[in-house]
């Protein structure tokens, strides 16, 4: 279901869809346990602050950025 070059704009999708995606990549437990961190600032990722989900490793894992402006900028620097 993933095109690895396409990020997912999280504000466009539902919590239940986030859950579904993370269950597929086996990262749902990490979300619940607070083990997912923003690739830019290192903040713990939760449903409230997920900004960007970026499929990596052929869509088998998701890389996260939180919803801070700085982190969205960092995402652009890293990937665009
Ligand atoms: Zn961040």
PDB file of the backbone (N, CA, C, O) and the ligand in Angstrom, with CONECT records:
HET     ZN  A 101       1
ATOM      1  N   UNK A   1       0.813  -1.211   0.000  1.00  0.00           N
ATOM      2  CA  UNK A   1       0.000   0.000   0.000  1.00  0.00           C
ATOM      3  C   UNK A   1       0.847   1.260   0.000  1.00  0.00           C
ATOM      4  O   UNK A   1       0.326   2.357  -0.204  1.00  0.00           O
ATOM      5  N   UNK A   2       2.141   1.117   0.226  1.00  0.00           N
ATOM      6  CA  UNK A   2       2.976   2.310   0.312  1.00  0.00           C
ATOM      7  C   UNK A   2       3.780   2.561  -0.954  1.00  0.00           C
ATOM      8  O   UNK A   2       4.321   1.634  -1.556  1.00  0.00           O
ATOM      9  N   UNK A   3       3.848   3.797  -1.338  1.00  0.00           N
ATOM     10  CA  UNK A   3       4.855   4.231  -2.279  1.00  0.00           C
ATOM     11  C   UNK A   3       5.903   4.894  -1.403  1.00  0.00           C
ATOM     12  O   UNK A   3       5.619   5.897  -0.748  1.00  0.00           O
ATOM     13  N   UNK A   4       7.106   4.349  -1.384  1.00  0.00           N
ATOM     14  CA  UNK A   4       8.050   4.804  -0.367  1.00  0.00           C
ATOM     15  C   UNK A   4       8.504   6.231  -0.546  1.00  0.00           C
ATOM     16  O   UNK A   4       9.088   6.814   0.368  1.00  0.00           O
ATOM     17  N   UNK A   5       8.248   6.807  -1.705  1.00  0.00           N
ATOM     18  CA  UNK A   5       8.627   8.204  -1.870  1.00  0.00           C
ATOM     19  C   UNK A   5       7.544   9.162  -1.401  1.00  0.00           C
ATOM     20  O   UNK A   5       7.781  10.364  -1.288  1.00  0.00           O
ATOM     21  N   UNK A   6       6.366   8.640  -1.131  1.00  0.00           N
ATOM     22  CA  UNK A   6       5.259   9.510  -0.743  1.00  0.00           C
ATOM     23  C   UNK A   6       5.049   9.554   0.753  1.00  0.00           C
ATOM     24  O   UNK A   6       4.764   8.534   1.380  1.00  0.00           O
ATOM     25  N   UNK A   7       5.190  10.724   1.318  1.00  0.00           N
ATOM     26  CA  UNK A   7       4.902  10.869   2.733  1.00  0.00           C
ATOM     27  C   UNK A   7       3.398  10.868   2.948  1.00  0.00           C
ATOM     28  O   UNK A   7       2.620  11.085   2.019  1.00  0.00           O
ATOM     29  N   UNK A   8       3.008  10.624   4.177  1.00  0.00           N
ATOM     30  CA  UNK A   8       1.604  10.676   4.544  1.00  0.00           C
ATOM     31  C   UNK A   8       1.394  11.928   5.389  1.00  0.00           C
ATOM     32  O   UNK A   8       1.995  12.078   6.452  1.00  0.00           O
ATOM     33  N   UNK A   9       0.547  12.812   4.912  1.00  0.00           N
ATOM     34  CA  UNK A   9       0.204  14.002   5.694  1.00  0.00           C
ATOM     35  C   UNK A   9      -0.820  13.565   6.727  1.00  0.00           C
ATOM     36  O   UNK A   9      -1.968  13.273   6.392  1.00  0.00           O
ATOM     37  N   UNK A  10      -0.405  13.523   7.962  1.00  0.00           N
ATOM     38  CA  UNK A  10      -1.237  12.879   8.972  1.00  0.00           C
ATOM     39  C   UNK A  10      -2.522  13.643   9.272  1.00  0.00           C
ATOM     40  O   UNK A  10      -3.524  13.041   9.657  1.00  0.00           O
ATOM     41  N   UNK A  11      -2.503  14.946   9.100  1.00  0.00           N
ATOM     42  CA  UNK A  11      -3.754  15.675   9.381  1.00  0.00           C
ATOM     43  C   UNK A  11      -4.858  15.321   8.393  1.00  0.00           C
ATOM     44  O   UNK A  11      -6.018  15.682   8.592  1.00  0.00           O
ATOM     45  N   UNK A  12      -4.488  14.609   7.321  1.00  0.00           N
ATOM     46  CA  UNK A  12      -5.484  14.226   6.322  1.00  0.00           C
ATOM     47  C   UNK A  12      -6.101  12.855   6.604  1.00  0.00           C
ATOM     48  O   UNK A  12      -7.055  12.455   5.936  1.00  0.00           O
ATOM     49  N   UNK A  13      -5.564  12.140   7.585  1.00  0.00           N
ATOM     50  CA  UNK A  13      -6.103  10.799   7.847  1.00  0.00           C
ATOM     51  C   UNK A  13      -6.564  10.638   9.300  1.00  0.00           C
ATOM     52  O   UNK A  13      -6.212  11.434  10.171  1.00  0.00           O
ATOM     53  N   UNK A  14      -7.356   9.592   9.539  1.00  0.00           N
ATOM     54  CA  UNK A  14      -7.963   9.360  10.848  1.00  0.00           C
ATOM     55  C   UNK A  14      -7.052   8.552  11.772  1.00  0.00           C
ATOM     56  O   UNK A  14      -6.180   7.809  11.319  1.00  0.00           O
ATOM     57  N   UNK A  15      -7.276   8.715  13.075  1.00  0.00           N
ATOM     58  CA  UNK A  15      -6.528   7.929  14.055  1.00  0.00           C
ATOM     59  C   UNK A  15      -6.613   6.434  13.771  1.00  0.00           C
ATOM     60  O   UNK A  15      -5.634   5.703  13.925  1.00  0.00           O
ATOM     61  N   UNK A  16      -7.811   5.984  13.351  1.00  0.00           N
ATOM     62  CA  UNK A  16      -7.977   4.555  13.086  1.00  0.00           C
ATOM     63  C   UNK A  16      -7.117   4.115  11.909  1.00  0.00           C
ATOM     64  O   UNK A  16      -6.653   2.975  11.858  1.00  0.00           O
ATOM     65  N   UNK A  17      -6.906   5.034  10.956  1.00  0.00           N
ATOM     66  CA  UNK A  17      -6.047   4.699   9.813  1.00  0.00           C
ATOM     67  C   UNK A  17      -4.583   4.664  10.238  1.00  0.00           C
ATOM     68  O   UNK A  17      -3.810   3.826   9.774  1.00  0.00           O
ATOM     69  N   UNK A  18      -4.214   5.581  11.123  1.00  0.00           N
ATOM     70  CA  UNK A  18      -2.844   5.572  11.660  1.00  0.00           C
ATOM     71  C   UNK A  18      -2.603   4.224  12.331  1.00  0.00           C
ATOM     72  O   UNK A  18      -1.584   3.569  12.112  1.00  0.00           O
ATOM     73  N   UNK A  19      -3.575   3.832  13.156  1.00  0.00           N
ATOM     74  CA  UNK A  19      -3.473   2.556  13.877  1.00  0.00           C
ATOM     75  C   UNK A  19      -3.290   1.390  12.904  1.00  0.00           C
ATOM     76  O   UNK A  19      -2.437   0.526  13.104  1.00  0.00           O
ATOM     77  N   UNK A  20      -4.103   1.386  11.855  1.00  0.00           N
ATOM     78  CA  UNK A  20      -4.040   0.325  10.861  1.00  0.00           C
ATOM     79  C   UNK A  20      -2.663   0.255  10.183  1.00  0.00           C
ATOM     80  O   UNK A  20      -2.093  -0.823  10.016  1.00  0.00           O
ATOM     81  N   UNK A  21      -2.153   1.408   9.805  1.00  0.00           N
ATOM     82  CA  UNK A  21      -0.844   1.477   9.138  1.00  0.00           C
ATOM     83  C   UNK A  21       0.250   0.979  10.083  1.00  0.00           C
ATOM     84  O   UNK A  21       1.110   0.190   9.692  1.00  0.00           O
ATOM     85  N   UNK A  22       0.206   1.456  11.344  1.00  0.00           N
ATOM     86  CA  UNK A  22       1.263   1.085  12.286  1.00  0.00           C
ATOM     87  C   UNK A  22       1.197  -0.381  12.683  1.00  0.00           C
ATOM     88  O   UNK A  22       2.217  -0.981  13.023  1.00  0.00           O
ATOM     89  N   UNK A  23      -0.004  -0.962  12.641  1.00  0.00           N
ATOM     90  CA  UNK A  23      -0.091  -2.398  12.913  1.00  0.00           C
ATOM     91  C   UNK A  23       0.588  -3.176  11.797  1.00  0.00           C
ATOM     92  O   UNK A  23       1.223  -4.202  12.043  1.00  0.00           O
ATOM     93  N   UNK A  24       0.454  -2.686  10.570  1.00  0.00           N
ATOM     94  CA  UNK A  24       1.101  -3.351   9.423  1.00  0.00           C
ATOM     95  C   UNK A  24       2.623  -3.275   9.507  1.00  0.00           C
ATOM     96  O   UNK A  24       3.316  -4.200   9.082  1.00  0.00           O
ATOM     97  N   UNK A  25       3.140  -2.186  10.049  1.00  0.00           N
ATOM     98  CA  UNK A  25       4.603  -2.051  10.124  1.00  0.00           C
ATOM     99  C   UNK A  25       5.124  -2.506  11.494  1.00  0.00           C
ATOM    100  O   UNK A  25       6.308  -2.350  11.796  1.00  0.00           O
ATOM    101  N   UNK A  26       4.229  -3.070  12.320  1.00  0.00           N
ATOM    102  CA  UNK A  26       4.588  -3.517  13.670  1.00  0.00           C
ATOM    103  C   UNK A  26       5.127  -2.385  14.546  1.00  0.00           C
ATOM    104  O   UNK A  26       5.972  -2.615  15.411  1.00  0.00           O
ATOM    105  N   UNK A  27       4.639  -1.169  14.323  1.00  0.00           N
ATOM    106  CA  UNK A  27       5.075  -0.042  15.143  1.00  0.00           C
ATOM    107  C   UNK A  27       3.962   0.481  16.057  1.00  0.00           C
ATOM    108  O   UNK A  27       4.140   1.466  16.774  1.00  0.00           O
ATOM    109  N   UNK A  28       2.819  -0.197  16.016  1.00  0.00           N
ATOM    110  CA  UNK A  28       1.695   0.265  16.831  1.00  0.00           C
ATOM    111  C   UNK A  28       2.005   0.169  18.326  1.00  0.00           C
ATOM    112  O   UNK A  28       1.697   1.084  19.089  1.00  0.00           O
ATOM    113  N   UNK A  29       2.611  -0.937  18.735  1.00  0.00           N
ATOM    114  CA  UNK A  29       3.007  -1.101  20.137  1.00  0.00           C
ATOM    115  C   UNK A  29       3.937   0.028  20.575  1.00  0.00           C
ATOM    116  O   UNK A  29       3.840   0.544  21.688  1.00  0.00           O
ATOM    117  N   UNK A  30       4.844   0.395  19.664  1.00  0.00           N
ATOM    118  CA  UNK A  30       5.793   1.461  19.971  1.00  0.00           C
ATOM    119  C   UNK A  30       5.068   2.787  20.201  1.00  0.00           C
ATOM    120  O   UNK A  30       5.438   3.568  21.079  1.00  0.00           O
ATOM    121  N   UNK A  31       4.036   3.026  19.405  1.00  0.00           N
ATOM    122  CA  UNK A  31       3.252   4.251  19.583  1.00  0.00           C
ATOM    123  C   UNK A  31       2.591   4.251  20.966  1.00  0.00           C
ATOM    124  O   UNK A  31       2.662   5.235  21.702  1.00  0.00           O
ATOM    125  N   UNK A  32       1.955   3.141  21.299  1.00  0.00           N
ATOM    126  CA  UNK A  32       1.253   3.020  22.579  1.00  0.00           C
ATOM    127  C   UNK A  32       2.223   3.148  23.755  1.00  0.00           C
ATOM    128  O   UNK A  32       1.905   3.743  24.784  1.00  0.00           O
ATOM    129  N   UNK A  33       3.411   2.572  23.572  1.00  0.00           N
ATOM    130  CA  UNK A  33       4.391   2.585  24.663  1.00  0.00           C
ATOM    131  C   UNK A  33       5.267   3.835  24.681  1.00  0.00           C
ATOM    132  O   UNK A  33       6.160   3.965  25.519  1.00  0.00           O
ATOM    133  N   UNK A  34       5.003   4.753  23.750  1.00  0.00           N
ATOM    134  CA  UNK A  34       5.761   6.004  23.722  1.00  0.00           C
ATOM    135  C   UNK A  34       7.187   5.841  23.249  1.00  0.00           C
ATOM    136  O   UNK A  34       8.075   6.588  23.659  1.00  0.00           O
ATOM    137  N   UNK A  35       7.407   4.859  22.379  1.00  0.00           N
ATOM    138  CA  UNK A  35       8.766   4.609  21.888  1.00  0.00           C
ATOM    139  C   UNK A  35       9.050   5.220  20.522  1.00  0.00           C
ATOM    140  O   UNK A  35      10.184   5.202  20.045  1.00  0.00           O
ATOM    141  N   UNK A  36       8.001   5.764  19.897  1.00  0.00           N
ATOM    142  CA  UNK A  36       8.226   6.414  18.603  1.00  0.00           C
ATOM    143  C   UNK A  36       8.688   7.838  18.850  1.00  0.00           C
ATOM    144  O   UNK A  36       8.101   8.561  19.654  1.00  0.00           O
ATOM    145  N   UNK A  37       9.735   8.232  18.160  1.00  0.00           N
ATOM    146  CA  UNK A  37      10.208   9.606  18.331  1.00  0.00           C
ATOM    147  C   UNK A  37      10.305  10.346  16.999  1.00  0.00           C
ATOM    148  O   UNK A  37      10.485   9.750  15.937  1.00  0.00           O
ATOM    149  N   UNK A  38      10.178  11.668  17.102  1.00  0.00           N
ATOM    150  CA  UNK A  38      10.315  12.533  15.933  1.00  0.00           C
ATOM    151  C   UNK A  38      11.748  12.441  15.414  1.00  0.00           C
ATOM    152  O   UNK A  38      12.705  12.545  16.182  1.00  0.00           O
ATOM    153  N   UNK A  39      11.885  12.245  14.093  1.00  0.00           N
ATOM    154  CA  UNK A  39      13.221  12.120  13.500  1.00  0.00           C
ATOM    155  C   UNK A  39      13.999  13.430  13.547  1.00  0.00           C
ATOM    156  O   UNK A  39      15.219  13.442  13.386  1.00  0.00           O
ATOM    157  N   UNK A  40      13.296  14.514  13.765  1.00  0.00           N
ATOM    158  CA  UNK A  40      13.962  15.806  13.805  1.00  0.00           C
ATOM    159  C   UNK A  40      14.304  16.243  15.229  1.00  0.00           C
ATOM    160  O   UNK A  40      15.474  16.463  15.543  1.00  0.00           O
ATOM    161  N   UNK A  41      13.292  16.371  16.096  1.00  0.00           N
ATOM    162  CA  UNK A  41      13.551  16.943  17.419  1.00  0.00           C
ATOM    163  C   UNK A  41      13.641  15.905  18.531  1.00  0.00           C
ATOM    164  O   UNK A  41      14.050  16.230  19.645  1.00  0.00           O
ATOM    165  N   UNK A  42      13.267  14.670  18.246  1.00  0.00           N
ATOM    166  CA  UNK A  42      13.374  13.633  19.259  1.00  0.00           C
ATOM    167  C   UNK A  42      12.219  13.572  20.250  1.00  0.00           C
ATOM    168  O   UNK A  42      12.275  12.822  21.225  1.00  0.00           O
ATOM    169  N   UNK A  43      11.159  14.370  20.003  1.00  0.00           N
ATOM    170  CA  UNK A  43       9.983  14.307  20.877  1.00  0.00           C
ATOM    171  C   UNK A  43       9.280  12.965  20.731  1.00  0.00           C
ATOM    172  O   UNK A  43       9.317  12.350  19.665  1.00  0.00           O
ATOM    173  N   UNK A  44       8.644  12.516  21.796  1.00  0.00           N
ATOM    174  CA  UNK A  44       7.832  11.311  21.716  1.00  0.00           C
ATOM    175  C   UNK A  44       6.614  11.591  20.832  1.00  0.00           C
ATOM    176  O   UNK A  44       5.937  12.608  20.984  1.00  0.00           O
ATOM    177  N   UNK A  45       6.354  10.671  19.912  1.00  0.00           N
ATOM    178  CA  UNK A  45       5.226  10.820  18.994  1.00  0.00           C
ATOM    179  C   UNK A  45       3.981  10.174  19.599  1.00  0.00           C
ATOM    180  O   UNK A  45       4.030   9.054  20.109  1.00  0.00           O
ATOM    181  N   UNK A  46       2.856  10.907  19.531  1.00  0.00           N
ATOM    182  CA  UNK A  46       1.570  10.326  19.925  1.00  0.00           C
ATOM    183  C   UNK A  46       0.515  10.779  18.905  1.00  0.00           C
ATOM    184  O   UNK A  46       0.827  11.502  17.958  1.00  0.00           O
ATOM    185  N   UNK A  47      -0.728  10.347  19.110  1.00  0.00           N
ATOM    186  CA  UNK A  47      -1.770  10.700  18.136  1.00  0.00           C
ATOM    187  C   UNK A  47      -1.900  12.208  17.965  1.00  0.00           C
ATOM    188  O   UNK A  47      -2.234  12.686  16.881  1.00  0.00           O
ATOM    189  N   UNK A  48      -1.640  12.945  19.016  1.00  0.00           N
ATOM    190  CA  UNK A  48      -1.849  14.388  18.963  1.00  0.00           C
ATOM    191  C   UNK A  48      -0.772  15.141  18.194  1.00  0.00           C
ATOM    192  O   UNK A  48      -1.041  16.200  17.628  1.00  0.00           O
ATOM    193  N   UNK A  49       0.434  14.608  18.168  1.00  0.00           N
ATOM    194  CA  UNK A  49       1.496  15.414  17.558  1.00  0.00           C
ATOM    195  C   UNK A  49       2.156  14.798  16.328  1.00  0.00           C
ATOM    196  O   UNK A  49       3.192  15.284  15.876  1.00  0.00           O
ATOM    197  N   UNK A  50       1.566  13.730  15.781  1.00  0.00           N
ATOM    198  CA  UNK A  50       2.152  13.197  14.543  1.00  0.00           C
ATOM    199  C   UNK A  50       1.943  14.220  13.436  1.00  0.00           C
ATOM    200  O   UNK A  50       0.815  14.649  13.191  1.00  0.00           O
ATOM    201  N   UNK A  51       3.011  14.610  12.773  1.00  0.00           N
ATOM    202  CA  UNK A  51       2.893  15.556  11.674  1.00  0.00           C
ATOM    203  C   UNK A  51       3.014  14.867  10.330  1.00  0.00           C
ATOM    204  O   UNK A  51       2.167  15.030   9.451  1.00  0.00           O
ATOM    205  N   UNK A  52       4.082  14.094  10.185  1.00  0.00           N
ATOM    206  CA  UNK A  52       4.355  13.426   8.917  1.00  0.00           C
ATOM    207  C   UNK A  52       4.790  11.987   9.194  1.00  0.00           C
ATOM    208  O   UNK A  52       5.622  11.730  10.065  1.00  0.00           O
ATOM    209  N   UNK A  53       4.217  11.065   8.443  1.00  0.00           N
ATOM    210  CA  UNK A  53       4.644   9.669   8.497  1.00  0.00           C
ATOM    211  C   UNK A  53       5.267   9.359   7.149  1.00  0.00           C
ATOM    212  O   UNK A  53       4.630   9.530   6.110  1.00  0.00           O
ATOM    213  N   UNK A  54       6.510   8.903   7.165  1.00  0.00           N
ATOM    214  CA  UNK A  54       7.224   8.669   5.920  1.00  0.00           C
ATOM    215  C   UNK A  54       7.605   7.196   5.803  1.00  0.00           C
ATOM    216  O   UNK A  54       8.443   6.706   6.559  1.00  0.00           O
ATOM    217  N   UNK A  55       6.987   6.491   4.853  1.00  0.00           N
ATOM    218  CA  UNK A  55       7.348   5.078   4.663  1.00  0.00           C
ATOM    219  C   UNK A  55       8.814   4.945   4.245  1.00  0.00           C
ATOM    220  O   UNK A  55       9.264   5.634   3.329  1.00  0.00           O
ATOM    221  N   UNK A  56       9.550   4.068   4.908  1.00  0.00           N
ATOM    222  CA  UNK A  56      10.944   3.802   4.548  1.00  0.00           C
ATOM    223  C   UNK A  56      11.128   2.294   4.412  1.00  0.00           C
ATOM    224  O   UNK A  56      10.222   1.518   4.717  1.00  0.00           O
ATOM    225  N   UNK A  57      12.281   1.897   3.961  1.00  0.00           N
ATOM    226  CA  UNK A  57      12.586   0.467   3.795  1.00  0.00           C
ATOM    227  C   UNK A  57      11.476  -0.258   3.045  1.00  0.00           C
ATOM    228  O   UNK A  57      10.938  -1.259   3.517  1.00  0.00           O
ATOM    229  N   UNK A  58      11.144   0.269   1.865  1.00  0.00           N
ATOM    230  CA  UNK A  58      10.084  -0.299   1.028  1.00  0.00           C
ATOM    231  C   UNK A  58       8.729  -0.385   1.727  1.00  0.00           C
ATOM    232  O   UNK A  58       7.940  -1.291   1.460  1.00  0.00           O
ATOM    233  N   UNK A  59       8.472   0.548   2.608  1.00  0.00           N
ATOM    234  CA  UNK A  59       7.171   0.584   3.258  1.00  0.00           C
ATOM    235  C   UNK A  59       7.029  -0.358   4.432  1.00  0.00           C
ATOM    236  O   UNK A  59       5.930  -0.523   4.962  1.00  0.00           O
ATOM    237  N   UNK A  60       8.118  -0.980   4.848  1.00  0.00           N
ATOM    238  CA  UNK A  60       8.023  -1.913   5.967  1.00  0.00           C
ATOM    239  C   UNK A  60       8.142  -1.198   7.309  1.00  0.00           C
ATOM    240  O   UNK A  60       7.802  -1.759   8.351  1.00  0.00           O
ATOM    241  N   UNK A  61       8.624   0.040   7.279  1.00  0.00           N
ATOM    242  CA  UNK A  61       8.727   0.851   8.491  1.00  0.00           C
ATOM    243  C   UNK A  61       8.276   2.273   8.170  1.00  0.00           C
ATOM    244  O   UNK A  61       8.288   2.713   7.021  1.00  0.00           O
ATOM    245  N   UNK A  62       7.880   2.968   9.224  1.00  0.00           N
ATOM    246  CA  UNK A  62       7.495   4.370   9.071  1.00  0.00           C
ATOM    247  C   UNK A  62       8.459   5.229   9.880  1.00  0.00           C
ATOM    248  O   UNK A  62       8.804   4.916  11.020  1.00  0.00           O
ATOM    249  N   UNK A  63       8.880   6.316   9.255  1.00  0.00           N
ATOM    250  CA  UNK A  63       9.687   7.318   9.951  1.00  0.00           C
ATOM    251  C   UNK A  63       8.754   8.475  10.290  1.00  0.00           C
ATOM    252  O   UNK A  63       7.901   8.847   9.484  1.00  0.00           O
ATOM    253  N   UNK A  64       8.916   9.041  11.481  1.00  0.00           N
ATOM    254  CA  UNK A  64       7.971  10.055  11.941  1.00  0.00           C
ATOM    255  C   UNK A  64       8.586  11.428  12.129  1.00  0.00           C
ATOM    256  O   UNK A  64       9.745  11.578  12.514  1.00  0.00           O
ATOM    257  N   UNK A  65       7.767  12.414  11.843  1.00  0.00           N
ATOM    258  CA  UNK A  65       8.098  13.792  12.224  1.00  0.00           C
ATOM    259  C   UNK A  65       6.901  14.329  12.987  1.00  0.00           C
ATOM    260  O   UNK A  65       5.759  14.057  12.616  1.00  0.00           O
ATOM    261  N   UNK A  66       7.144  15.084  14.043  1.00  0.00           N
ATOM    262  CA  UNK A  66       6.029  15.649  14.802  1.00  0.00           C
ATOM    263  C   UNK A  66       5.485  16.877  14.084  1.00  0.00           C
ATOM    264  O   UNK A  66       5.971  17.247  13.015  1.00  0.00           O
ATOM    265  N   UNK A  67       4.488  17.494  14.668  1.00  0.00           N
ATOM    266  CA  UNK A  67       3.777  18.564  13.953  1.00  0.00           C
ATOM    267  C   UNK A  67       4.373  19.955  14.163  1.00  0.00           C
ATOM    268  O   UNK A  67       3.759  20.949  13.774  1.00  0.00           O
ATOM    269  N   UNK A  68       5.556  20.041  14.769  1.00  0.00           N
ATOM    270  CA  UNK A  68       6.195  21.348  14.889  1.00  0.00           C
ATOM    271  C   UNK A  68       6.620  21.873  13.514  1.00  0.00           C
ATOM    272  O   UNK A  68       7.031  21.105  12.644  1.00  0.00           O
ATOM    273  N   UNK A  69       6.514  23.178  13.337  1.00  0.00           N
ATOM    274  CA  UNK A  69       6.925  23.782  12.067  1.00  0.00           C
ATOM    275  C   UNK A  69       8.380  23.423  11.762  1.00  0.00           C
ATOM    276  O   UNK A  69       8.710  23.044  10.638  1.00  0.00           O
ATOM    277  N   UNK A  70       9.235  23.544  12.757  1.00  0.00           N
ATOM    278  CA  UNK A  70      10.658  23.242  12.578  1.00  0.00           C
ATOM    279  C   UNK A  70      10.878  21.837  12.029  1.00  0.00           C
ATOM    280  O   UNK A  70      11.760  21.610  11.201  1.00  0.00           O
ATOM    281  N   UNK A  71      10.077  20.915  12.496  1.00  0.00           N
ATOM    282  CA  UNK A  71      10.253  19.519  12.104  1.00  0.00           C
ATOM    283  C   UNK A  71       9.740  19.290  10.689  1.00  0.00           C
ATOM    284  O   UNK A  71      10.305  18.485   9.948  1.00  0.00           O
ATOM    285  N   UNK A  72       8.673  19.990  10.307  1.00  0.00           N
ATOM    286  CA  UNK A  72       8.192  19.922   8.923  1.00  0.00           C
ATOM    287  C   UNK A  72       9.264  20.494   7.997  1.00  0.00           C
ATOM    288  O   UNK A  72       9.486  19.985   6.898  1.00  0.00           O
ATOM    289  N   UNK A  73       9.920  21.550   8.451  1.00  0.00           N
ATOM    290  CA  UNK A  73      11.016  22.145   7.667  1.00  0.00           C
ATOM    291  C   UNK A  73      12.169  21.156   7.537  1.00  0.00           C
ATOM    292  O   UNK A  73      12.758  21.008   6.467  1.00  0.00           O
ATOM    293  N   UNK A  74      12.477  20.493   8.623  1.00  0.00           N
ATOM    294  CA  UNK A  74      13.551  19.502   8.607  1.00  0.00           C
ATOM    295  C   UNK A  74      13.221  18.362   7.642  1.00  0.00           C
ATOM    296  O   UNK A  74      14.086  17.866   6.921  1.00  0.00           O
ATOM    297  N   UNK A  75      11.959  17.963   7.648  1.00  0.00           N
ATOM    298  CA  UNK A  75      11.530  16.928   6.717  1.00  0.00           C
ATOM    299  C   UNK A  75      11.825  17.362   5.283  1.00  0.00           C
ATOM    300  O   UNK A  75      12.346  16.589   4.480  1.00  0.00           O
ATOM    301  N   UNK A  76      11.483  18.610   4.980  1.00  0.00           N
ATOM    302  CA  UNK A  76      11.709  19.126   3.617  1.00  0.00           C
ATOM    303  C   UNK A  76      13.197  19.121   3.276  1.00  0.00           C
ATOM    304  O   UNK A  76      13.585  18.749   2.169  1.00  0.00           O
ATOM    305  N   UNK A  77      14.017  19.530   4.224  1.00  0.00           N
ATOM    306  CA  UNK A  77      15.457  19.535   3.988  1.00  0.00           C
ATOM    307  C   UNK A  77      15.978  18.129   3.729  1.00  0.00           C
ATOM    308  O   UNK A  77      16.838  17.912   2.876  1.00  0.00           O
ATOM    309  N   UNK A  78      15.438  17.185   4.485  1.00  0.00           N
ATOM    310  CA  UNK A  78      15.902  15.800   4.361  1.00  0.00           C
ATOM    311  C   UNK A  78      15.407  15.114   3.091  1.00  0.00           C
ATOM    312  O   UNK A  78      16.113  14.282   2.521  1.00  0.00           O
ATOM    313  N   UNK A  79      14.197  15.457   2.645  1.00  0.00           N
ATOM    314  CA  UNK A  79      13.557  14.626   1.627  1.00  0.00           C
ATOM    315  C   UNK A  79      13.065  15.332   0.387  1.00  0.00           C
ATOM    316  O   UNK A  79      12.581  14.673  -0.534  1.00  0.00           O
ATOM    317  N   UNK A  80      13.168  16.641   0.326  1.00  0.00           N
ATOM    318  CA  UNK A  80      12.630  17.286  -0.881  1.00  0.00           C
ATOM    319  C   UNK A  80      13.697  18.072  -1.623  1.00  0.00           C
ATOM    320  O   UNK A  80      13.412  18.674  -2.659  1.00  0.00           O
TER     321      UNK A  80
HETATM  322 ZN    ZN A 101       9.744  17.122  16.064  1.00  0.00          ZN
END
